[in-house]
Amino acid sequence: MKIIVLSDSHGDTATVQQIAALPADAIFHCGDSELSADHPLLEDLHIVRGNCDLDARLPAFVVQKVGNDTVLVVHGHEHDVKRSLLTLSYAAAEQQATIALFGHSHLYGAEMIEGVLFVNPGSTTQPRGGKSASYAVIETGETVEVSFYNMHHEQIEKVILNK
């Protein structure tokens, strides 16, 4: 299974268009797209509302089944992800999620906590912490591989985790 995750594109439609065109079983946007819910670029994406999104029609969270996984998507500002993943881990448990996707901090990373994969794809336009603008690709099999790519689609980091 292949999942593509992006976040914090902040109005950059060209980047969203490029990433949305990549082949995947599902594509998720973790918010702060700053696009309207009916924008054509979002048609095939599972997207949530971030703190910079003005369109109240965007949902605060999404739960989506992809293959054998249940994916919870949030922006992260309502789960205090800049401090800890504890609140988000409670939300993931409540939704029986096996994957929790979030943005907000503009810092990419992935970790497995008590059998749940947590992934922040970073920001496609405004990276922080000296990191590159990025998006994530999750591939599951016997292990879970999370690869982070820059906007030239070059891999910048790969994390391999046991299920």
C-alpha positions in Angstrom: 0.0 0.0 0.0 1.2 3.5 -0.8 0.0 6.7 0.8 1.2 10.2 0.0 0.9 12.9 2.6 1.4 16.6 2.3 0.6 19.6 4.6 1.0 23.3 5.0 1.0 24.2 1.4 -0.3 27.7 2.3 -2.0 28.6 -1.0 0.7 27.1 -3.3 -1.5 25.3 -5.9 1.4 24.3 -8.2 2.9 22.1 -5.4 -0.5 20.5 -4.6 -1.1 19.8 -8.2 2.4 18.1 -8.6 2.0 15.9 -5.6 -1.7 15.1 -6.3 -0.6 13.7 -9.7 1.7 11.1 -8.2 0.5 7.5 -8.1 -0.8 6.3 -4.8 -3.6 4.3 -3.1 -4.6 7.5 -1.2 -3.4 11.1 -0.9 -3.9 13.1 2.3 -3.5 16.8 3.0 -3.1 17.6 6.7 -4.4 21.2 6.4 -3.4 24.8 5.9 -3.9 24.5 2.1 -5.6 27.9 2.3 -7.9 26.6 -0.5 -11.6 26.4 -0.5 -13.2 23.0 0.1 -14.6 22.9 -3.5 -11.2 23.8 -5.2 -10.7 21.4 -8.1 -7.2 20.4 -6.9 -8.7 18.9 -3.7 -11.1 16.7 -5.5 -9.1 13.5 -5.1 -7.5 14.3 -1.8 -8.6 13.6 1.7 -8.1 17.0 3.4 -8.6 18.6 6.8 -8.9 22.2 8.0 -5.8 23.8 9.5 -5.6 26.9 11.6 -4.9 29.1 8.5 -7.8 27.6 6.5 -10.9 29.9 6.4 -13.4 27.5 4.8 -15.4 25.9 7.5 -16.6 23.2 5.1 -13.2 21.5 5.5 -13.5 18.9 8.2 -11.5 19.1 11.4 -10.4 15.5 11.1 -10.8 12.6 8.6 -10.9 8.9 9.3 -10.3 6.8 6.2 -9.7 3.1 5.6 -6.8 2.4 3.2 -6.1 -1.3 2.7 -5.8 -2.8 6.2 -5.1 0.5 7.9 -7.3 3.0 9.5 -5.9 6.5 8.9 -6.7 9.5 11.1 -5.8 12.9 9.6 -5.7 16.1 11.6 -3.9 19.4 11.2 -2.5 19.2 14.7 -3.1 22.6 16.2 -6.1 21.3 18.2 -3.9 18.4 19.5 -1.0 20.5 20.6 1.4 18.5 18.4 4.2 21.1 18.8 4.5 20.0 22.4 3.7 16.3 22.4 1.9 13.6 20.5 0.0 12.5 23.6 -3.3 14.2 22.8 -3.1 12.9 19.2 -2.3 9.4 20.4 -5.6 9.5 22.5 -7.5 10.6 19.3 -5.9 7.8 17.3 -6.8 5.2 19.9 -10.4 6.6 20.0 -10.7 6.1 16.3 -8.8 2.8 16.3 -6.3 4.3 13.9 -3.2 2.4 12.8 -1.8 5.6 11.1 -2.1 9.2 12.4 -1.2 12.0 10.0 -0.7 15.6 11.1 1.0 18.8 10.2 1.1 22.3 11.8 4.7 22.3 13.0 6.2 22.4 9.4 8.8 19.7 10.6 8.8 16.3 9.0 9.2 13.1 11.0 7.8 9.7 11.6 7.7 7.4 14.6 5.8 4.3 15.8 4.1 4.6 19.2 2.4 1.6 20.7 1.6 0.2 17.2 0.4 3.4 15.7 2.4 5.2 13.0 2.6 8.9 13.4 3.7 10.9 10.4 4.2 14.7 9.9 5.1 15.3 6.2 6.5 18.8 7.0 5.5 21.8 4.9 5.6 21.9 1.1 6.3 25.7 1.1 7.4 27.0 4.5 9.8 24.4 6.2 11.2 25.1 9.6 14.2 23.9 11.6 16.6 24.1 8.6 14.8 21.3 6.9 13.7 21.1 3.2 10.2 21.7 2.0 8.8 18.2 2.0 6.1 15.6 1.6 5.9 12.0 2.7 5.3 8.7 1.1 4.3 5.8 3.3 4.7 2.2 2.0 3.5 -0.7 4.1 4.4 -4.3 3.9 6.3 -6.5 6.4 7.8 -3.2 7.6 6.7 0.4 7.3 8.8 2.7 5.2 8.3 6.4 5.4 10.2 8.4 2.8 10.4 12.2 2.8 10.9 14.0 -0.5 11.8 17.5 -1.4 9.9 19.5 -4.1 12.2 18.1 -6.8 10.9 14.6 -5.8 14.3 13.7 -4.5 14.4 11.5 -1.3 15.8 13.4 1.6 15.3 10.9 4.4 13.9 7.4 4.8 12.6 5.9 8.1 12.0 2.1 8.3 9.9 1.0 11.2 8.6 -2.4 12.4 4.9 -2.9 12.7 
